[in-house]
Amino acid sequence: VTHSAIQIANVHRLRGEYEHAKSIYGEIMGNGIQHPSFSIILDKIGEVFSEQKDYNAAIKHHMTAIRIRRKCLNVTVNPEIADGMSSIGLALLKKNRKREAMDHFTIALKMYRESHFCSYHPSVTRTIRNMTDFDHGEDDLETTSIFS
């Protein structure tokens, strides 16, 4: 049931029906018990807020998802945490907090490498693409050096 509800909420999000999507995600979360699967929902809510350009709320939800993953899975490095770090980096970039964004992108890339992702994995290429948005006119940083 939860998986189906997530898919329904995703459809509403993609159709731009953000409030309806957030409502469904909220219902799934119920009483707020921390469980690893809730981190997926929190990331989806973060995506909704990013699409609505509410980057502070997006960052908050992605950070909470990361905390839940670290606590429930008892890990500090895994690809889903890296995805969250990359999402936070993108939200920070949109807020013009470029140095903080770069820090989050770099952490994400290091986690992907430690998770044995290859340099052409979609998560890696997406993060590098987001980093290049930072690079234009900045410090002429080498974004792929982490995977060299």
N, C-alpha and C positions, 0 to 999 in steps of 0.2 A: 504494500500500500504506500509506504513512504517513498519508494522509488518512483511509483506512478505519479504521486503528488509532486515530487521534485520535477518530473518531466512536464507536468501541466504548468507548474510555475515558470519553468524555463520558456515554454511557448508564450506565455503572457509577457515575459520579459522581452523576448525577441520581437513581439508585436508592439512593444512600446507601452504596454499596460503595466507600468511599474508598480503602482500602488496595489493592484491586484496580485502581482507576483510577490511583492513583499508580504502581503497578507497571508498568502498560502505558505510561504517559507516560514513565517511566524507561527502559523498553526502547527506546522511540522515540528518546530522546535519545542512546542508545548511548554512544559514547566522549566525548561532551561537546564536539564540534567546534562552534564558534560559527557559526551560520547564522541569518539572519533568521527562518526558519520555526520555529526552536527557541524563539524568544521567545513564540510563540503557545502552545507547550506549557508553557513556564514560567509564563505567565499562567494557564493552566488548572490547573496544580499549585497556584498561589497561590490560586485560587478554591476548590480542594479544602481547602486548609489553613484558609481563612477559614470555610468551612462547618463545619469541625471546631473552630472557635474557637481555632486556633493562629495568632494574628495575627502573631507574630514571624516564623514561617516563611513566612506569606503575604507579608509585606512583603519579606522576603529574595528570594523568587522573583520578585515584581513588579519589584523594583529590578534584579535580574539581567537580566530581560527588557528593561527600559529601556536598560541599558548595552549589551546586544547590538544592539538596534535602532539606537542612536546610533552605535555603532562600525561595524556592517556596512552601514548605509544612509547613513552619513556625514551625518546630519541631527541637529538638536537639537529640531526641532519637527515633529511629525506627529500625526495623530489617534490612532494606536496608542500612541504615547508618552503622549498625553493620557489615554487610557483607563487606562494603567498608573498614572499619577499619581492619577487618580480612585480607582482600586482601593486604592492605598496610603492615600489620604485616608480612605477608609471603614474600613480596618483600624485606622488610628490613632484614628479616632473611637470604634471599638469598644473600644479600649484606654484611652479617656478622655483621650487626648492631643489635646485639641480644637484648640488653637492650631496645632499641626503639621498636623493634618487640614485645617484651613481653608487653610493655606498650599498644601497639595497640591491641594485643590479649586480654588483660585484659579489656580494654574499651569495646571491642566487646562483650565479655562474660557478662559484666554488662548490656549492652544494651539488649542483648538477654533475660536476666533474667527479666529486667524491661518490656520487651515486652511479658512476660509470656511464653517464650519458655521453654519446658521441657529439662532436661539434655540429652536426647537421640535424640533431634531434629538434623537433618543432619548438619545444620549450626553450632550448638554448638559442635557436635562431631568432625566436620572438624577443627574448631578452636582449640579445645583441642588437637587433633592429631598434628596440626602444633606447638602448644606450647610444646608438648613433644619432638619435634625436638630440641627446645631450651633447654629443661631441661637436656638432656644427657650431663653429664660432667660439668654442670654449678652449679647452686645454690641449687639443689635438691628441686625445687619449687613444691608446691602442686597446680596443675593446675585446679583441679575440686573443690577447696574450695569455689569458687564463687557460685557454684550451691548446696552447702551443706545446 
